[in-house]
Amino acid sequence: QVGQVFLYFQWDSLLLEAGFLAVLVAPLRLLKWRSTAWRAHDGVTFWLVRWLLFRLMFASGVVKLTSRCPTWWGLTALTYHYETQCIPTPGAWFAHQLPVWFQKFSVVATYVIEIAVPLLFFAPIRRLRLFAFYSQVLLQVLIILTGNYNFFNMLTIVLAFSLLDEEHVGRWLGRGKRRHASTPRCAAAWPPSLRSLLSALVELSTYGFLLYWSVQCFGLEINWEKRLLDSKVAFTYHEFTTWLRAVTLPLVGLGFLSLSWEILSALYRCACVRGCFWKLWATLQWAVFATAAVGVFAVSLVPFTYIDYESNGKLWPGIHQMFNAVERFQVVNSYGLFRRMTGVGGRPEVVLEGSYDKQTWTVSCCLREPQGGSACSAAGGGVTHGQDPALGWVKFTDPVGRCSSPWFTSFVYRLLQGKEDVIRLVQVDESRYPFSAQPPVYIRAQLYKYWFTGSAEGSQGPAPWWRRQRVQEFFPTVSLGDPALESLLTQHGLK
């Protein structure tokens, strides 16, 4: 709220919510002389992290279809995404060169990982949770390689660790091998127990169902003649919304049952603690954290059910009252990434140009600078590396026509004044800023459309990353004391 439009993105809300849950997850050290690494109620608080991860991923997958965006429904979103996202990385150019059939299959994989796989977060079988963990990490790593989304993806990976257990992490650290080194080979259970057979059967059935569901819902079919994989959405918007309405409240019930199991398991662990005093102390902590977990789960149901407003209206009125009481603290939030694909007609890029004589113009900065090959530099202009991602993302989410936004007017005004702290927002290395010696007398902004170059577009020198086309003037030529600029500054209370 203090950062206004610069800190209202979903990763900021996620950081607030994850930070609040960290208060519950962090160890309680009231009695330091008897502190232990393990607490009986740890499973309850860590379950809240898993629930947050579920709401984040499931809602992100669902909103892509509820938005009716034609690119998501046509499975063509990724043919535009890599070049139109706010801050692409060098890997985005290479990903953009992949064939269309692979891009469409990647959208299908995204739906599977974001909608179907999150249901396995609450699976009682450990290996299914591990499968869900590695699926989520794979998706986040691929996003990191092809785009700059601040700390969003790293934080999501951290939340995914709630799906792991100490035994699996111990294997990463080599502890599992040492633990089992003293176990003789003949001690391996064979024939396998009925429980392990049933677990393996359920696990294989789950993988088979995921594959069958993907083939049926997205019409996956191998075209042997063209040597590609055909895919298409094999359901209608009405069928999807009907399905969503049918599963939203049952998912709430699934979450409640999973939380109840964690709470009862924690109570059992409290009963197993040795010593009456420590048993009582563990039970007291269990009561406090279990109550907190139930409260957080209850208020989170309101933003979670935003994916289906009919289900949201069926929640108990008391839950809505609880949510209204804590809404301003943003301890629970609604999520939904890339509801609609922007920039389908080309990547909009605002290029600021400065001049001393109104005749010769030099590129001052690009507000949505891509990494590893600037859209501005591709067309022959100055490069401003080190841009603050928040500045680029504000421009990315602002409609193109809002050149009179208070922050943009102030931004131009401070560049004309040569304010060093504002210049550092677009260029950390001041020596590379073209107006480091003296601020420009005039500044204007041009709107361009950018597209990635194709792999076949060669050149004599270094291969260009981008091609561009001028669309229109975005911000008129202004200087200090200009009546138009003064009017905007006065209108926004910036004088």
N, C-alpha and C positions, 0 to 999 in steps of 0.2 A: 504494500500500500504506500509506503514511503517512496519507493522507486517509480511509482506511477506506471506509465506505459512501458518502461524499460524492464520491469520485473514482474510482469503479469503472465508470463508464458507458463506452459504446463510443467516445464521442468522446475520452475520456481515453486509452484504449488506442490509438486512431488517432493521437493526438498523440505518444504515445511512439514508435510505429513510424515515423511520418513524421519525427520528430526524429532517430531513429537513422539513417534513410536520408539525412537532410540532412548527416550527417557524411561520407558517401561522395560526395554530390553537390557539397558545398562545394569551391571551388577549393583546390588544394594550392599553397602559396606558400613552398616551401623555398628556392627560388632566386628571390628577389624581383627581382634585376636582370635576369632573363630571363623574367619572368612574362608570360603571354599570357592573353587571355580565353578562348581555345578550347584544349581538350585532346583528345588523340586518343581517350581512353577515356570521354569525357563521355556518349556514347550508351549505354554499358553501365550506368553508374550511374543515368541517367535512365530506363532501361528498368525498373529496380526500382521506381521511383515509379509507372510505368504498370502494373506487375504488382500493386502494392498497390491501385491504383484498381480494377483488374479484380476482384480478390478481394472488395473491399468491395461493389461494385455487384452482381456476379453472385450472391454469397451472400445479399445483401439481398433480391433478387428470388426466389431459390429457396426460402428458409425460409418465405416467406409461403404457399407451397403445401405444403411438407412438414409444416407445423404442423397441417394439416387444419382451420384456422380457418374456420368456415362463412361469415364475412363476406368473407374473401378469395376463397374458392371461389365464393361467390354474387355476387362483384363489387360488393358493397354496403359495403365497408369505409369508403369515403370519405363515405358518408352519416352515419357516426358519428364519423369521425376528427377533423373540424375542431372539434367541440365537446367531445370527450373527451380530446384531447391535453393534455399537461401545461400548457403556457403558450400559449394561442392569442393571435394578434394581431387587430387590428380586421379585417384582410382575411379572417380565418377565418370571421367572421359572414357576410360577403358570399358566400364560397365555399360555405358551408353552404346558402345559399338557391338554389343552382343545381339544375335538375331532376335527377331520379334517373337518367334515361338518360344525362345528361352525366357524372354521378358514376361510373357504371359504366364508361363509355368512358374516363374518366380512370384508372381502375384498370387497364384494358387497356393504356393508354399507359404506365403505370408498369411493367407487366410487360415490355413491349417494350423500354423504355429500360434496365431493370435486368437483364434476362436475355439478350435477343437482341443489342442494340446493343453491349454490352461485348466481344463477339467481334470487332468491328471495330477494337478497340484495336490489334490485331496485324496489321491488313490492310496489305499492301505498297503499296496505292494511297493516296496522300496525301489525296485528297478524301474517301475513306471515313473516315479518321481525323478529318478536320475535321468531318464530319457527326456522328461519335460525340461529339466534343468539345462541339459546340453542343447536342446532345441532352441531355448530362449537365448542362451549365450551365443549360439551360432548366428542367430538373427541380429543380435546387437553388435557383434563383431563386424558383420558385413555392412551394417549401417555406419559404423565408425569408419570403415575403410572408404566409404563412398560419400560421406557428408559430415559436416561439422555441426553437431547439435549440442555444443557446450558439454556439460557433464551428464546430460540426460541418459545416454546409453550406459555410461559407466555406473551410474546410480542404479539403473535397472539391473545390471549384472550383480551388483551388491545385494539387491533385494532378492535375486534368484538364489543366492546362497542359503536362503531359508528353506530350500528344498533338499538340502544336503544333510548328512549326519556326520558324527565324529569319525565313524569307521571309514567312510569314503574319503573324507579329507585326510585322515591318517594315512591312507594309501598314497595320496599325493606326496606326503612328507616322508614316505618310506617306513612309517610305523607299523602298517599292516603286515608287511613282510616279516619284520622282526617278531611281531606277536605270534605269527603262525609258524615261525621257523622251527620252534621246538615241538611242534605237533607232528607226530609220525604220520606217514602217508596212509597207513592202514586205518587211521582214525577218521578218514573221510567217510561220511555217511553214505553207504551204498548197500542195498538199493535205496534210492531217495525216499523220504517220508511222503506220506499222503499230502501233507501241507505243502511241501515244495512242488509236488506234481500239480496240485491245484493252482498254485501261484504261477507256475510256468504256463499252464493252460490258459489262465485268465490273461496273462501277459501277451501270449501269442494271439489270443482272440482280440485283444485290444488293438494290437498292431494291424491285424487283418481288417478289423472294422474301420480303422482310420484310413487304410488304403481303399477299402470298398467305398467309404463315404466320399473320399476325394474323387474317385473315378466317377461315381454316380452324380455328384453335385456339380462337377466341373467338366464333365464329358471328356475326360482324358482318354486319348486314343493315339496309338502310334501309327504314323503314316509312313509305311515302309518305302513307298516310292520316292517321296521327297526327303526321307530320312529326318523327320522332325516329329515333335509331339504336339498334336492338336489339343486345344482346350477351349472351353466356353462355359459360361454360367448356364447351368441346366435347370434353374428355378426362377420363378418370377418374384417381383418385389412383394406382392401380396403373400405369396407362400413364405417368404423369408420373415416378414413382419408377423405373420401368424405363428410361425415357429418360435420367434423371439418372445412373443407374448406368452406362449405356452411354457417356455423354459425359464423365464426370468425369476418368478417366485419359487419354483422348485430349486433353482440355484441358490436362492436365499436359504431355503430349507437345508440344502446340502452343506452350506457354510455353517449353519447353526448346529447341525449334527456333528460336523467335524470339530467345531469349537467345543461342543459339549464333551466329545470324546477326549480332547486334550485336557479339559478341566478335570474330568473324572480320573484320568490317568495321573495327572499331577496330584490329586488328592490321595490316590493310592501310594504314590511315591512319598508323600508326606507321612503316611502311616508307617512306611518302612524305615523312616529315619530312626536311628538309635538314640535313646535317651528321652525321657519324658519332656524335659525342658526344650530340647532341640526339635522334638516332634511338634510341640505346641508352637514354637517359633516358626517352623516351616509352615504349619497350618495357618498361622496368622498372615504370613506373607502371601500364601496361596489365596486366602480370602480377599485380600486387598487387590492383588493383581488380576484375579479372576473377575472381580467386580468391574475393574477398569477395562478389562478386555471385552466383557459383555457390553459395557457402555459404548466403547469405541465401535464395536461391531454394529450395534443398533443404529447409531447416528450415521454410519457409513452406508446404510441401506438406502437412505434418501438419495445421495448423489449416484449411487450405483444403479438404482432403478430409473434414472433419467433416460436410460436407453429405451425404456418403454413406459410412457407416461400413464398408461392404463394400470400397469402394475404398481407404479409409484403411488397412484391414488388409492390403492388397496392396502397400503401400509397402515399400521395402527396410528391414529392421530397423535398419540403420545410420542412416537418416534419423530414425527415432524416437529413437534414442539421442542424436543431435545436438540434436534438439528438446528432449528432456528436460534436456539440459545447460544450455540457455539459456532455458528456459521462464520461470523466475522473473524474468528481466529484461524480459519482455514486448516483445521486439524484433519478434516476429511474433505476430499474434493472429487469432482467428476473429471474423467479423462476421455480422450478420443483423438488420436493422432491422425493428421492428414485426412480430415473428413472429406475434403474435396481437393482434387489435384489442380493446382494453380499454374498459370503460365502455359496453358496448352498451346496458345498461338505464338509462343516465344517467351524467352526469359526477359521480363522488364528490368531494365537497369538504369538507374539515375546517375548521370555523370556530371559532377560539378566541375566547371571550368573557371579559371581566373585569368585576369588580364590587367595590364597597367595602362594600356592606351585604347582599349575597346576594339583593337584591330587584330592583335595577335593573342590567341587564347591557348592556355595550357591546362591540361587536365589536372585538377586539384585532388580529386578522390572519386572512387566509386563507392556508393553506399552499401552495395551487396557484393563485396569483393570476393571472388572465388579463390581458393587456395591453390597454389602450384600452377598458376597460369591465369593471370587476370583477364577478365573480359575486356577491361579497358586497354591493357597492354597489347592484347591481340589485335586491336584496331589501330595501334600506334599512338600511345599516350603514356602519361606517367603512371607508375604503379605505386599503390599505397598499401604495402603489406603491414600486417600487425593490427588490423582493424578490430575494434571491440565488437565481438559477435552480437551483443545486445543492440548496438546501433544498426547493424545490418538486419537483424530480425525485426526491429520496429518498422523499418522501411518495407521489409518483406510482407508483413501482415497488414500494413497500411494500404488502403486503396491507392492506386496510382495517381488519381486526380487530386489527392489531398495535399497539394503543395503548400497550402496555407496553414498546416498544422503548427501549433505553438512550438513544438520542439524543433521543427525544420526551420522555421523563421529565425528562432534563436540561434540555431546551428550556423546558418549563413551569416548572421550578424556577428557572431564571435569569430568566425573565420576572417571576416573583413577587418576585425579589430586585431587579429593575429594572436588570440589567446592561446598560450602554449598548452594548457590542460585540455582544451578542446581539440587542438591539432593532434595531440597524442591519441585521441580516440580513433583517428584514421591513419596515423603514421607514428609508430613508436620511434623510428629512427628519423629525427628531425632533419638530418642532412639530406635525406631522400625526398623531403617535402619541397616541391618546386618553389614555394614562396617562404622559405625559411629565413631568408635575409630581410625581406620586407613583405608585409601582407599585401594581397592583391587589392587594387583600387576598385575593380569591378568583379562581380561573381554572377554567373548564370548557371542554370541546370538544364540539361538536355535528357530527354527520355529516348532510350534505345531498346530495341528487341535483339536479344542475343540467342544464338544457337551453337551447339557444339559442332565443330567440323567433323567430317567423316574420316574414316581411316584411309580412304582413297584420295583425299584432298592433299596432295603433296605440294611442296614449294622448294625453291632453291635454298633458302636459309632454314632456320629452325621452324619446325612444323607449327602452325598456329593452333591454338586451342579453340578459338571462337571465330565466328563470323557474325556481323551485326548489321542492323539497319536502323537509321534514325526514324523515330515516329513523330515526335513533336517537341516543342519547347515545354519544359516542365516548370521552370521558375524563371521569371523575366530577369533581365540584366539589372542589377541593383548595385548601389554603392552607399557608403556611409552618408547619411543625410538625405538619402533618396526619399521623396514623399511617400511612395508606395510602401517602402520598407518601414518607414516611421509609423505609417498608419497601422500596419500589421503588428508592430511591436506594441503600440499603444492599445490596440484592440485586445491583445492577449495579456496585457498587464506586465509587459517585460521592460518598460521604460523606467 
